[in-house]
Amino acid sequence: MKLPTDVLLVCWRESAGARLEWAYAEKLITGKDGNRLDPQGQATRAEVAAILMRLLESKAEKAIAALQEIAAATSKVIRDG
């Protein structure tokens, strides 16, 4: 069974809204002038580049933190035998 287009559109909008909220909470997007989000607007290349850099930096920071935890746990195991 195929969902009606209007149902699919509502689902997509709700999903997109949740993703937008997540991206804002993660500080990947900061909004236009005056801290205003413009989900219907067009992003410039510079804005997209900034979002991608923030995403990569965020992932890198989390990966580094995880590796530091692994290193600390490993050195403890080696030390304690």
N, C-alpha and C positions, 0 to 999 in steps of 0.2 A: 504494500500500500504506500502510495506517495503522499506526503504531507502537502496540504494546500499552500500556495505561495504566501498568503498572509500569515499563516502560522510560522512558516520558515523565517519570514521577515522579522516577526516579533522575537523569535528565538535568537536570531542573529543580533538584533539590537540589544537584547538583554545580555547576551554573551559579550558583545563589544563594549557595553557599558561596564561590565565587571572587569574586563581587561583594561579599560581606561582608568578605572579606579585603582586597580593594582599598580599600573604603571606610574600613576601619580603618587601613590603611597610609597613606592620604591624610589621615588625621586628621579625616575627616568624621563618623565615629562614635567615641565615646570609651568607651562602655560604661556600665553602671549602677554603683551604689555598689561600691567595691572593684575597679574596673576590670574588671568582669565583663560579658561580652556576653550578651544574652538574646534570641536570634533567634526564640524561640517566644513571647516576651512581647508586650505591646501598648505601642506608643509613645504618649506623651501629645502633645498639640498643641505644647507647648513644646519637646519633644524633636525633633519633626519640623521645627519652625521653626528650631531651632538647626542641624540637619543641613543644611537648605536654605540658611541664611545662610553656613555654612562652605563649601558647594559654590559659591555665588555669589561669595564672597570669593576662593576659590581660582581660579576661572575669571577673575575680574577681575584678579587679580595676574598671572596668566599672560598675559593680553591686554595689560596695561600693559607687561610686560617685552618682549613681542614688538614692540609699537609703539615702545618705546625703542630696540630694536635696529634697526628700520627707519629711525627718525629719525637714528640715529648713522651708519648706512650711507649714507643719503641725503646728509647733510651732508658726509661724506667724499668722496662722488662730486662734489658741488658744489665743494668746496674744491680737490680734486685735478684737477678739470676732466675 
